[in-house]
Amino acid sequence: MLIAAVLCLCAAAVTAGLGLWLLTRPRSSDPVRQVLRAVAPTQLAAAAMLAAGGSVALSAPPQTGLLVVVVCIVGAVGTVAAGCYQSAKAVARQEAHQAAAGCAGACASCTLSCN
């Protein structure tokens, strides 16, 4: 369990560091950077889950520690995956809205391709 605990704690540190780094970056108009910045809070939540799993793996009996580590890893991966999906969906909706607002209802004189 020591190896699993150390791996969870290292993954928590890396995930938290990446999340904090993304939050300190300036806002961008690039959709990819918008998605990455929007996922940063879920990365911090995943880091907290991984840190909890690692600390329980260090202090609990092996059977309990293993169960908690597995639950925390699955929860962290699921949290980041859900955050990525929601952020990408929100940015795609925003991009579609901006493209539709570019025509402003004047479809006869619009040169944009708004299929």
N, C-alpha and C positions, 0 to 999 in steps of 0.2 A: 504494500500500500504506500510505502514511502515514495516509490518511483511515480505512482499515479498522482500522489499529492504534490510532488515537486513539478510534474508536468502541468497539472491544473493551475498551480500558482504561477508558473512561468507563462502559461497561455493567458491567464488573467492579467498579468502585468503587460504583456504585449498588446492585448486587446484594449486595455484601458489607455495605454500610451498612444495607440493609433486613434482611438476615439477622441482623446484630448487634443491630439495634433490636428485632427480634422476640424474640431471646433474652433481652434485658434486661427485657421486659415481664413482669409477674407472671402466674403461672398462672391460668387462668380455667376456669370450668365450661362456658362457651359452646363448643359443638362447632366452630364456625367458627374461633374463636381457637385452639383446640387444634390444629386442622389447620395453621393458619398457623405456629404455634410449632414444630410438629413438622417442618415443611418447612425451617426455618431452617438446619439443618446441610447440607442438600442445596444450599441457596442459596449457602452459603459454598464448597462444593465447585465449584459452577458459576462462582463468582467467580474461583476459582483457575484454572479452565480458561480462562476468558476473558482473564485477566491473562497466562497463558502464551501464548495465541494472539496477543494484542496485542504482547507483547515479541518473539516470534518474527517477527511481521510487520515490526517495526521493524528487526530485525537480519539476517534471512535474505534470500537472493535472492528476487525477486518470485514465481517459480513455486513455490518451497518455501513461502514465506510465505502465499500464497493457499491452498494445500492445508491447511496447518496451521490457518489461521484458519477455514476451512470445517469442518474436523474438530472444532475446539474449540467452535465455535458449535453444531454439531449435538449434540456431547456435553453441553454445558451445558444446552441445551433439553431433551434427553432425560433428563438427571439430575434436573432440576427436575420434569419431568412424572412420572417414576417416583416421586419423593419425594411429590408431591401425591397420586398414586394410592394409594401405600402408607399414607400418613398418613390419608387419608379412609377407607380400608378399615379401618384399626385403630380409628379413632374410631367408625365405624358399628358395628363389632363390640362395642366397649365400651358403646355406647348400647343395643344390643340385649341385651347381658348384664345391664345395669342394669335394663332394663325387665322382663326375665324374672325377675330376682332380686326385683323388687318384689312379685310374687305369692307367692314363697317356697313354692310347691307347694300352697297352699290355694286351689285354683281355685274351689271352691264358694262361698267367701266373698269372693273377689277382686272388686274393683270396677274394676280396670284393664282396658283393652281390649288384650289380648295376642294378637291374631290371629296 
